[in-house]
């Protein structure tokens, strides 16, 4: 039963991740990540790496400040690997409407989670976009 509760907690974590990101609630979004967080965003664009949660949050706070976004995660596959670690794969969709580049994207999040002081955090994130489709006239 504990692993089912952990899986539900991780699903709630990912829901907050999307909501805080799209609502530009940067301080709350930072709380979704462990202190040793790292990430890689893979294309069809060149890979983008982040070595800390602070770097990720600051970069997106600047890049998306005035940019409407929609991020969704679906069909999660979460595996609890120990009492305080887990992995997950999420099918994803995002829509970004920017004067420089508006697009829709589809792919998968591959994540690692760690329980810190009794709360699940994302410790590593790899976003693999399989397809990006430009939005015309946005």
VEXKE-633853 format. One record per residue: x, y, z of N, C-alpha, C in turn. Coordinates in steps of 0.05 Angstrom, whole numbers, plus 5000, padded with zeros to 4 digits. Example, Ala and Ser with C-alpha at 12.3 -4.5 7.8 and 13.67 -1.06 7.14 Angstrom:
BEGIN
<pt n_X="5264" n_Y="4886" n_Z="5156" ca_X="5246" ca_Y="4910" ca_Z="5156" c_X="5264" c_Y="4934" c_Z="5156"/>
<pt n_X="5257" n_Y="4955" n_Z="5142" ca_X="5273" ca_Y="4979" ca_Z="5143" c_X="5258" c_Y="5001" c_Z="5157"/>
This chain:
BEGIN
<pt n_X="5016" n_Y="4976" n_Z="5000" ca_X="5000" ca_Y="5000" ca_Z="5000" c_X="5017" c_Y="5025" c_Z="5000"/>
<pt n_X="5040" n_Y="5024" n_Z="5013" ca_X="5057" ca_Y="5048" ca_Z="5013" c_X="5065" c_Y="5056" c_Z="4985"/>
<pt n_X="5071" n_Y="5037" n_Z="4968" ca_X="5080" ca_Y="5045" ca_Z="4941" c_X="5057" c_Y="5058" c_Z="4925"/>
<pt n_X="5032" n_Y="5050" n_Z="4930" ca_X="5009" ca_Y="5063" ca_Z="4917" c_X="5007" c_Y="5092" c_Z="4927"/>
<pt n_X="5011" n_Y="5096" n_Z="4952" ca_X="5010" ca_Y="5124" ca_Z="4963" c_X="5033" c_Y="5140" c_Z="4952"/>
<pt n_X="5057" n_Y="5128" n_Z="4949" ca_X="5079" ca_Y="5142" ca_Z="4937" c_X="5074" c_Y="5149" c_Z="4908"/>
<pt n_X="5063" n_Y="5131" n_Z="4893" ca_X="5056" ca_Y="5136" ca_Z="4865" c_X="5036" c_Y="5159" c_Z="4863"/>
<pt n_X="5016" n_Y="5159" n_Z="4880" ca_X="4997" ca_Y="5181" ca_Z="4879" c_X="5010" c_Y="5208" c_Z="4887"/>
<pt n_X="5028" n_Y="5207" n_Z="4906" ca_X="5042" ca_Y="5232" ca_Z="4913" c_X="5059" c_Y="5242" c_Z="4890"/>
<pt n_X="5072" n_Y="5224" n_Z="4875" ca_X="5088" ca_Y="5232" ca_Z="4852" c_X="5070" c_Y="5244" c_Z="4830"/>
<pt n_X="5047" n_Y="5232" n_Z="4826" ca_X="5028" ca_Y="5243" ca_Z="4807" c_X="5019" c_Y="5271" c_Z="4815"/>
<pt n_X="5014" n_Y="5276" n_Z="4841" ca_X="5007" ca_Y="5302" ca_Z="4850" c_X="5030" c_Y="5322" c_Z="4846"/>
<pt n_X="5055" n_Y="5313" n_Z="4851" ca_X="5079" ca_Y="5329" ca_Z="4846" c_X="5080" c_Y="5338" c_Z="4817"/>
<pt n_X="5076" n_Y="5320" n_Z="4799" ca_X="5077" ca_Y="5327" ca_Z="4770" c_X="5054" c_Y="5346" c_Z="4762"/>
<pt n_X="5031" n_Y="5342" n_Z="4774" ca_X="5009" ca_Y="5361" ca_Z="4769" c_X="5016" c_Y="5389" c_Z="4778"/>
<pt n_X="5028" n_Y="5391" n_Z="4801" ca_X="5037" ca_Y="5418" ca_Z="4811" c_X="5059" c_Y="5429" c_Z="4793"/>
<pt n_X="5077" n_Y="5412" n_Z="4784" ca_X="5098" ca_Y="5421" ca_Z="4765" c_X="5086" c_Y="5435" c_Z="4741"/>
<pt n_X="5066" n_Y="5423" n_Z="4728" ca_X="5053" ca_Y="5435" ca_Z="4704" c_X="5038" c_Y="5460" c_Z="4712"/>
<pt n_X="5023" n_Y="5459" n_Z="4733" ca_X="5006" ca_Y="5482" ca_Z="4741" c_X="5023" c_Y="5506" c_Z="4748"/>
<pt n_X="5044" n_Y="5502" n_Z="4764" ca_X="5061" ca_Y="5524" ca_Z="4772" c_X="5076" c_Y="5536" c_Z="4748"/>
<pt n_X="5085" n_Y="5519" n_Z="4730" ca_X="5099" ca_Y="5528" ca_Z="4706" c_X="5081" c_Y="5545" c_Z="4689"/>
<pt n_X="5058" n_Y="5535" n_Z="4683" ca_X="5040" ca_Y="5550" ca_Z="4665" c_X="5028" c_Y="5576" c_Z="4678"/>
<pt n_X="5026" n_Y="5576" n_Z="4704" ca_X="5017" ca_Y="5600" ca_Z="4718" c_X="5039" c_Y="5618" c_Z="4727"/>
<pt n_X="5064" n_Y="5612" n_Z="4719" ca_X="5087" ca_Y="5628" ca_Z="4725" c_X="5091" c_Y="5633" c_Z="4755"/>
<pt n_X="5086" n_Y="5612" n_Z="4770" ca_X="5090" ca_Y="5613" ca_Z="4799" c_X="5118" c_Y="5601" c_Z="4805"/>
<pt n_X="5138" n_Y="5617" n_Z="4800" ca_X="5165" ca_Y="5607" ca_Z="4799" c_X="5176" c_Y="5597" c_Z="4826"/>
<pt n_X="5169" n_Y="5611" n_Z="4848" ca_X="5179" ca_Y="5602" ca_Z="4874" c_X="5167" c_Y="5575" c_Z="4881"/>
<pt n_X="5141" n_Y="5571" n_Z="4876" ca_X="5128" ca_Y="5546" ca_Z="4881" c_X="5139" c_Y="5524" c_Z="4863"/>
<pt n_X="5144" n_Y="5531" n_Z="4837" ca_X="5154" ca_Y="5512" ca_Z="4818" c_X="5181" c_Y="5502" c_Z="4827"/>
<pt n_X="5198" n_Y="5519" n_Z="4838" ca_X="5225" ca_Y="5511" ca_Z="4848" c_X="5222" c_Y="5489" c_Z="4869"/>
<pt n_X="5201" n_Y="5490" n_Z="4885" ca_X="5197" ca_Y="5470" ca_Z="4907" c_X="5191" c_Y="5442" c_Z="4896"/>
<pt n_X="5186" n_Y="5439" n_Z="4870" ca_X="5181" ca_Y="5413" ca_Z="4858" c_X="5208" c_Y="5397" c_Z="4855"/>
<pt n_X="5231" n_Y="5410" n_Z="4858" ca_X="5256" ca_Y="5398" ca_Z="4851" c_X="5274" c_Y="5394" c_Z="4876"/>
<pt n_X="5290" n_Y="5373" n_Z="4875" ca_X="5310" ca_Y="5369" ca_Z="4896" c_X="5332" c_Y="5389" c_Z="4893"/>
<pt n_X="5348" n_Y="5392" n_Z="4914" ca_X="5371" ca_Y="5411" ca_Z="4913" c_X="5393" c_Y="5402" c_Z="4894"/>
<pt n_X="5394" n_Y="5376" n_Z="4887" ca_X="5415" ca_Y="5367" ca_Z="4868" c_X="5403" c_Y="5361" c_Z="4841"/>
<pt n_X="5381" n_Y="5375" n_Z="4834" ca_X="5367" ca_Y="5371" ca_Z="4809" c_X="5385" c_Y="5376" c_Z="4785"/>
<pt n_X="5379" n_Y="5361" n_Z="4763" ca_X="5392" ca_Y="5366" ca_Z="4737" c_X="5371" c_Y="5359" c_Z="4716"/>
<pt n_X="5375" n_Y="5369" n_Z="4691" ca_X="5356" ca_Y="5365" ca_Z="4670" c_X="5370" c_Y="5366" c_Z="4643"/>
<pt n_X="5357" n_Y="5352" n_Z="4624" ca_X="5365" ca_Y="5354" ca_Z="4596" c_X="5340" c_Y="5355" c_Z="4579"/>
<pt n_X="5338" n_Y="5375" n_Z="4562" ca_X="5315" ca_Y="5377" ca_Z="4543" c_X="5326" c_Y="5371" c_Z="4515"/>
<pt n_X="5316" n_Y="5349" n_Z="4504" ca_X="5325" ca_Y="5339" ca_Z="4478" c_X="5305" c_Y="5347" c_Z="4456"/>
<pt n_X="5315" n_Y="5352" n_Z="4432" ca_X="5300" ca_Y="5364" ca_Z="4410" c_X="5282" c_Y="5346" c_Z="4395"/>
<pt n_X="5275" n_Y="5356" n_Z="4373" ca_X="5290" ca_Y="5361" ca_Z="4349" c_X="5308" c_Y="5386" c_Z="4350"/>
<pt n_X="5306" n_Y="5402" n_Z="4370" ca_X="5325" ca_Y="5425" ca_Z="4374" c_X="5351" c_Y="5415" c_Z="4388"/>
<pt n_X="5372" n_Y="5431" n_Z="4388" ca_X="5396" ca_Y="5422" ca_Z="4402" c_X="5390" c_Y="5418" c_Z="4432"/>
<pt n_X="5404" n_Y="5398" n_Z="4444" ca_X="5400" ca_Y="5392" ca_Z="4472" c_X="5405" c_Y="5417" c_Z="4490"/>
<pt n_X="5389" n_Y="5420" n_Z="4510" ca_X="5392" ca_Y="5441" ca_Z="4530" c_X="5396" c_Y="5428" c_Z="4557"/>
<pt n_X="5418" n_Y="5434" n_Z="4571" ca_X="5423" ca_Y="5422" ca_Z="4597" c_X="5422" c_Y="5442" c_Z="4619"/>
<pt n_X="5412" n_Y="5433" n_Z="4642" ca_X="5411" ca_Y="5450" ca_Z="4666" c_X="5424" c_Y="5434" c_Z="4689"/>
<pt n_X="5442" n_Y="5447" n_Z="4703" ca_X="5457" ca_Y="5434" ca_Z="4724" c_X="5445" c_Y="5438" c_Z="4752"/>
<pt n_X="5424" n_Y="5455" n_Z="4754" ca_X="5411" ca_Y="5459" ca_Z="4780" c_X="5382" c_Y="5469" c_Z="4776"/>
<pt n_X="5366" n_Y="5466" n_Z="4796" ca_X="5339" ca_Y="5476" ca_Z="4795" c_X="5339" c_Y="5507" c_Z="4793"/>
<pt n_X="5358" n_Y="5520" n_Z="4806" ca_X="5359" ca_Y="5549" ca_Z="4805" c_X="5364" c_Y="5558" c_Z="4776"/>
<pt n_X="5382" n_Y="5545" n_Z="4762" ca_X="5388" ca_Y="5552" ca_Z="4735" c_X="5363" c_Y="5548" c_Z="4717"/>
<pt n_X="5350" n_Y="5526" n_Z="4720" ca_X="5325" ca_Y="5520" ca_Z="4704" c_X="5304" c_Y="5541" c_Z="4710"/>
<pt n_X="5298" n_Y="5546" n_Z="4735" ca_X="5277" ca_Y="5565" ca_Z="4742" c_X="5284" c_Y="5593" c_Z="4732"/>
<pt n_X="5308" n_Y="5602" n_Z="4736" ca_X="5316" ca_Y="5629" ca_Z="4727" c_X="5314" c_Y="5632" c_Z="4697"/>
<pt n_X="5324" n_Y="5612" n_Z="4682" ca_X="5323" ca_Y="5612" ca_Z="4653" c_X="5294" c_Y="5614" c_Z="4643"/>
<pt n_X="5276" n_Y="5597" n_Z="4654" ca_X="5249" ca_Y="5597" ca_Z="4644" c_X="5233" c_Y="5621" c_Z="4654"/>
<pt n_X="5240" n_Y="5630" n_Z="4678" ca_X="5227" ca_Y="5655" ca_Z="4689" c_X="5231" c_Y="5678" c_Z="4669"/>
<pt n_X="5256" n_Y="5680" n_Z="4658" ca_X="5262" ca_Y="5701" ca_Z="4639" c_X="5250" c_Y="5695" c_Z="4612"/>
<pt n_X="5253" n_Y="5671" n_Z="4602" ca_X="5244" ca_Y="5664" ca_Z="4575" c_X="5214" c_Y="5664" c_Z="4572"/>
<pt n_X="5200" n_Y="5656" n_Z="4593" ca_X="5170" ca_Y="5652" ca_Z="4591" c_X="5154" c_Y="5673" c_Z="4606"/>
<pt n_X="5167" n_Y="5694" n_Z="4616" ca_X="5153" ca_Y="5713" ca_Z="4632" c_X="5127" c_Y="5723" c_Z="4620"/>
<pt n_X="5127" n_Y="5730" n_Z="4594" ca_X="5104" ca_Y="5741" ca_Z="4581" c_X="5093" c_Y="5722" c_Z="4559"/>
<pt n_X="5101" n_Y="5696" n_Z="4561" ca_X="5094" ca_Y="5677" ca_Z="4540" c_X="5073" c_Y="5657" c_Z="4551"/>
<pt n_X="5049" n_Y="5657" n_Z="4539" ca_X="5029" ca_Y="5637" ca_Z="4547" c_X="5039" c_Y="5609" c_Z="4540"/>
<pt n_X="5036" n_Y="5590" n_Z="4559" ca_X="5044" ca_Y="5562" ca_Z="4555" c_X="5022" c_Y="5544" c_Z="4566"/>
<pt n_X="5021" n_Y="5520" n_Z="4554" ca_X="5004" ca_Y="5498" ca_Z="4564" c_X="5022" c_Y="5473" c_Z="4564"/>
<pt n_X="5024" n_Y="5460" n_Z="4587" ca_X="5039" ca_Y="5435" ca_Z="4590" c_X="5021" c_Y="5414" c_Z="4601"/>
<pt n_X="5021" n_Y="5390" n_Z="4589" ca_X="5005" ca_Y="5368" ca_Z="4599" c_X="5022" c_Y="5343" c_Z="4600"/>
<pt n_X="5017" n_Y="5326" n_Z="4620" ca_X="5029" ca_Y="5300" ca_Z="4622" c_X="5007" c_Y="5279" c_Z="4624"/>
<pt n_X="5012" n_Y="5257" n_Z="4611" ca_X="4991" ca_Y="5236" ca_Z="4609" c_X="5004" c_Y="5208" c_Z="4613"/>
<pt n_X="4987" n_Y="5189" n_Z="4618" ca_X="4994" ca_Y="5160" ca_Z="4618" c_X="5021" c_Y="5155" c_Z="4633"/>
<pt n_X="5022" n_Y="5162" n_Z="4658" ca_X="5046" ca_Y="5159" ca_Z="4673" c_X="5053" c_Y="5130" c_Z="4678"/>
<pt n_X="5079" n_Y="5124" n_Z="4678" ca_X="5090" ca_Y="5098" ca_Z="4685" c_X="5109" c_Y="5104" c_Z="4708"/>
<pt n_X="5100" n_Y="5099" n_Z="4733" ca_X="5116" ca_Y="5105" ca_Z="4756" c_X="5124" c_Y="5079" c_Z="4770"/>
<pt n_X="5150" n_Y="5077" n_Z="4776" ca_X="5161" ca_Y="5054" ca_Z="4790" c_X="5175" c_Y="5063" c_Z="4815"/>
<pt n_X="5166" n_Y="5054" n_Z="4839" ca_X="5179" ca_Y="5060" ca_Z="4864" c_X="5203" c_Y="5040" c_Z="4866"/>
<pt n_X="5227" n_Y="5050" n_Z="4867" ca_X="5251" ca_Y="5034" ca_Z="4866" c_X="5263" c_Y="5028" c_Z="4894"/>
<pt n_X="5255" n_Y="5045" n_Z="4914" ca_X="5263" ca_Y="5040" ca_Z="4942" c_X="5244" c_Y="5057" c_Z="4959"/>
<pt n_X="5249" n_Y="5058" n_Z="4984" ca_X="5231" ca_Y="5074" ca_Z="5002" c_X="5232" c_Y="5104" c_Z="4997"/>
<pt n_X="5254" n_Y="5113" n_Z="4984" ca_X="5257" ca_Y="5142" ca_Z="4978" c_X="5266" c_Y="5148" c_Z="4950"/>
<pt n_X="5263" n_Y="5129" n_Z="4931" ca_X="5270" ca_Y="5135" ca_Z="4903" c_X="5249" c_Y="5123" c_Z="4885"/>
<pt n_X="5245" n_Y="5135" n_Z="4862" ca_X="5226" ca_Y="5125" ca_Z="4842" c_X="5234" c_Y="5136" c_Z="4815"/>
<pt n_X="5223" n_Y="5124" n_Z="4794" ca_X="5227" ca_Y="5133" ca_Z="4767" c_X="5200" c_Y="5136" c_Z="4754"/>
<pt n_X="5199" n_Y="5153" n_Z="4733" ca_X="5173" ca_Y="5157" ca_Z="4719" c_X="5178" c_Y="5164" c_Z="4690"/>
<pt n_X="5158" n_Y="5156" n_Z="4674" ca_X="5157" ca_Y="5165" ca_Z="4646" c_X="5129" c_Y="5176" c_Z="4641"/>
<pt n_X="5128" n_Y="5199" n_Z="4629" ca_X="5102" ca_Y="5213" ca_Z="4624" c_X="5101" c_Y="5220" c_Z="4594"/>
<pt n_X="5080" n_Y="5213" n_Z="4581" ca_X="5074" ca_Y="5224" ca_Z="4555" c_X="5068" c_Y="5253" c_Z="4558"/>
<pt n_X="5078" n_Y="5270" n_Z="4540" ca_X="5074" ca_Y="5299" ca_Z="4544" c_X="5065" c_Y="5313" c_Z="4519"/>
<pt n_X="5052" n_Y="5336" n_Z="4524" ca_X="5044" ca_Y="5355" ca_Z="4503" c_X="5049" c_Y="5383" c_Z="4514"/>
<pt n_X="5060" n_Y="5401" n_Z="4497" ca_X="5062" ca_Y="5429" ca_Z="4505" c_X="5056" c_Y="5447" c_Z="4482"/>
<pt n_X="5047" n_Y="5470" n_Z="4489" ca_X="5041" ca_Y="5491" ca_Z="4470" c_X="5053" c_Y="5517" c_Z="4480"/>
<pt n_X="5069" n_Y="5530" n_Z="4464" ca_X="5083" ca_Y="5554" ca_Z="4472" c_X="5077" c_Y="5575" c_Z="4450"/>
<pt n_X="5066" n_Y="5598" n_Z="4459" ca_X="5059" ca_Y="5619" ca_Z="4440" c_X="5077" c_Y="5644" c_Z="4446"/>
<pt n_X="5096" n_Y="5648" n_Z="4428" ca_X="5116" ca_Y="5668" ca_Z="4432" c_X="5120" c_Y="5684" c_Z="4406"/>
<pt n_X="5126" n_Y="5710" n_Z="4408" ca_X="5132" ca_Y="5725" ca_Z="4384" c_X="5155" c_Y="5714" c_Z="4368"/>
<pt n_X="5175" n_Y="5701" n_Z="4382" ca_X="5198" ca_Y="5690" ca_Z="4368" c_X="5192" c_Y="5662" c_Z="4356"/>
<pt n_X="5177" n_Y="5645" n_Z="4370" ca_X="5173" ca_Y="5618" ca_Z="4361" c_X="5149" c_Y="5606" c_Z="4375"/>
<pt n_X="5127" n_Y="5602" n_Z="4361" ca_X="5104" ca_Y="5589" ca_Z="4372" c_X="5103" c_Y="5560" c_Z="4362"/>
<pt n_X="5098" n_Y="5541" n_Z="4379" ca_X="5098" ca_Y="5513" ca_Z="4371" c_X="5081" c_Y="5496" c_Z="4390"/>
<pt n_X="5075" n_Y="5472" n_Z="4380" ca_X="5064" ca_Y="5450" ca_Z="4396" c_X="5085" c_Y="5428" c_Z="4396"/>
<pt n_X="5088" n_Y="5414" n_Z="4419" ca_X="5107" ca_Y="5393" ca_Z="4421" c_X="5096" c_Y="5368" c_Z="4434"/>
<pt n_X="5106" n_Y="5345" n_Z="4425" ca_X="5097" ca_Y="5319" ca_Z="4436" c_X="5122" c_Y="5303" c_Z="4442"/>
<pt n_X="5121" n_Y="5288" n_Z="4464" ca_X="5144" ca_Y="5271" ca_Z="4470" c_X="5140" c_Y="5258" c_Z="4497"/>
<pt n_X="5163" n_Y="5254" n_Z="4511" ca_X="5162" ca_Y="5239" ca_Z="4537" c_X="5181" c_Y="5253" c_Z="4557"/>
<pt n_X="5171" n_Y="5255" n_Z="4582" ca_X="5188" ca_Y="5261" ca_Z="4605" c_X="5198" c_Y="5235" c_Z="4616"/>
<pt n_X="5224" n_Y="5233" n_Z="4621" ca_X="5236" ca_Y="5210" ca_Z="4636" c_X="5248" c_Y="5223" c_Z="4661"/>
<pt n_X="5238" n_Y="5214" n_Z="4684" ca_X="5245" ca_Y="5228" ca_Z="4709" c_X="5254" c_Y="5209" c_Z="4731"/>
<pt n_X="5270" n_Y="5221" n_Z="4749" ca_X="5278" ca_Y="5207" ca_Z="4774" c_X="5267" c_Y="5224" c_Z="4796"/>
<pt n_X="5258" n_Y="5211" n_Z="4817" ca_X="5246" ca_Y="5224" ca_Z="4840" c_X="5261" c_Y="5215" c_Z="4865"/>
<pt n_X="5262" n_Y="5233" n_Z="4885" ca_X="5273" ca_Y="5227" ca_Z="4911" c_X="5255" c_Y="5238" c_Z="4933"/>
<pt n_X="5251" n_Y="5223" n_Z="4954" ca_X="5236" ca_Y="5233" ca_Z="4976" c_X="5255" c_Y="5248" c_Z="4995"/>
<pt n_X="5249" n_Y="5274" n_Z="4999" ca_X="5266" ca_Y="5291" ca_Z="5016" c_X="5248" c_Y="5301" c_Z="5039"/>
<pt n_X="5257" n_Y="5295" n_Z="5063" ca_X="5241" ca_Y="5302" ca_Z="5087" c_X="5212" c_Y="5294" c_Z="5084"/>
<pt n_X="5208" n_Y="5270" n_Z="5074" ca_X="5181" ca_Y="5259" ca_Z="5071" c_X="5165" c_Y="5269" c_Z="5047"/>
<pt n_X="5177" n_Y="5285" n_Z="5030" ca_X="5162" ca_Y="5296" ca_Z="5007" c_X="5177" c_Y="5289" c_Z="4981"/>
<pt n_X="5162" n_Y="5280" n_Z="4961" ca_X="5174" ca_Y="5272" ca_Z="4935" c_X="5182" c_Y="5297" c_Z="4920"/>
<pt n_X="5206" n_Y="5296" n_Z="4907" ca_X="5217" ca_Y="5317" ca_Z="4891" c_X="5227" c_Y="5305" c_Z="4865"/>
<pt n_X="5228" n_Y="5321" n_Z="4844" ca_X="5240" ca_Y="5312" ca_Z="4819" c_X="5270" c_Y="5317" c_Z="4822"/>
<pt n_X="5286" n_Y="5296" n_Z="4819" ca_X="5315" ca_Y="5299" ca_Z="4821" c_X="5329" c_Y="5300" c_Z="4794"/>
<pt n_X="5318" n_Y="5288" n_Z="4774" ca_X="5329" ca_Y="5290" ca_Z="4747" c_X="5305" c_Y="5288" c_Z="4727"/>
<pt n_X="5308" n_Y="5304" n_Z="4706" ca_X="5287" ca_Y="5305" ca_Z="4686" c_X="5301" c_Y="5304" c_Z="4659"/>
<pt n_X="5290" n_Y="5287" n_Z="4641" ca_X="5299" ca_Y="5287" ca_Z="4613" c_X="5274" c_Y="5289" c_Z="4596"/>
<pt n_X="5271" n_Y="5311" n_Z="4582" ca_X="5248" ca_Y="5314" ca_Z="4564" c_X="5258" c_Y="5308" c_Z="4536"/>
<pt n_X="5246" n_Y="5288" n_Z="4524" ca_X="5252" ca_Y="5280" ca_Z="4497" c_X="5228" c_Y="5287" c_Z="4479"/>
<pt n_X="5231" n_Y="5309" n_Z="4464" ca_X="5210" ca_Y="5317" ca_Z="4445" c_X="5213" c_Y="5301" c_Z="4420"/>
<pt n_X="5192" n_Y="5287" n_Z="4412" ca_X="5193" ca_Y="5272" ca_Z="4387" c_X="5184" c_Y="5288" c_Z="4363"/>
<pt n_X="5167" n_Y="5308" n_Z="4368" ca_X="5156" ca_Y="5324" ca_Z="4346" c_X="5151" c_Y="5352" c_Z="4357"/>
<pt n_X="5159" n_Y="5372" n_Z="4341" ca_X="5151" ca_Y="5399" ca_Z="4346" c_X="5139" c_Y="5409" c_Z="4320"/>
<pt n_X="5115" n_Y="5421" n_Z="4323" ca_X="5100" ca_Y="5431" ca_Z="4300" c_X="5096" c_Y="5462" c_Z="4304"/>
<pt n_X="5107" n_Y="5478" n_Z="4286" ca_X="5104" ca_Y="5507" ca_Z="4287" c_X="5074" c_Y="5514" c_Z="4286"/>
<pt n_X="5067" n_Y="5535" n_Z="4300" ca_X="5040" ca_Y="5546" ca_Z="4299" c_X="5040" c_Y="5570" c_Z="4281"/>
<pt n_X="5024" n_Y="5569" n_Z="4260" ca_X="5022" ca_Y="5591" ca_Z="4241" c_X="5003" c_Y="5612" c_Z="4252"/>
<pt n_X="5010" n_Y="5637" n_Z="4249" ca_X="4993" ca_Y="5659" ca_Z="4256" c_X="4988" c_Y="5664" c_Z="4285"/>
<pt n_X="5004" n_Y="5653" n_Z="4303" ca_X="5000" ca_Y="5658" ca_Z="4332" c_X="5015" c_Y="5682" c_Z="4340"/>
